[in-house]
Amino acid sequence: MNFDLTDEQRLLQNTVRDFARNEVAPVAEELDRTKTFPYEIVEKL
């Protein structure tokens, strides 16, 4: 069995990682502190 990711899967993985770093991480602490849900971030998905 081959458990390696396909090129498409790697692209998705990298895209999601970049999105999390650029969009979620910068505001994650504030969202936790204020107990708010980031609807505006989810809409970008």
C-alpha positions in Angstrom: 0.0 0.0 0.0 1.1 3.5 -0.8 0.4 5.9 2.0 2.1 8.9 0.4 0.0 12.0 -0.3 -0.9 12.7 -3.9 0.1 16.1 -5.4 -3.5 17.2 -5.0 -3.6 16.2 -1.3 -0.2 18.0 -0.7 -1.6 21.1 -2.3 -4.7 21.1 -0.1 -2.5 20.4 3.0 -0.3 23.4 2.2 -3.2 25.7 1.3 -5.0 24.9 4.6 -1.7 25.3 6.6 -1.1 28.7 5.0 -4.7 29.8 5.6 -4.4 28.8 9.3 -1.1 30.7 9.7 -2.3 33.8 7.9 -5.9 34.1 8.9 -6.5 32.1 12.1 -3.3 32.2 14.1 -3.1 36.1 14.3 -6.5 36.3 16.0 -6.8 33.0 17.7 -5.8 34.3 21.2 -8.3 37.1 21.0 -11.1 34.8 19.8 -10.4 32.5 22.7 -10.2 35.3 25.2 -13.5 36.9 24.0 -15.2 33.5 23.4 -16.3 34.6 19.9 -16.7 32.6 16.7 -14.8 33.9 13.7 -17.7 33.9 11.1 -15.7 36.3 8.9 -12.8 33.8 8.8 -15.1 30.9 8.1 -16.7 32.8 5.1 -13.2 33.0 3.6 -13.0 29.2 3.4 
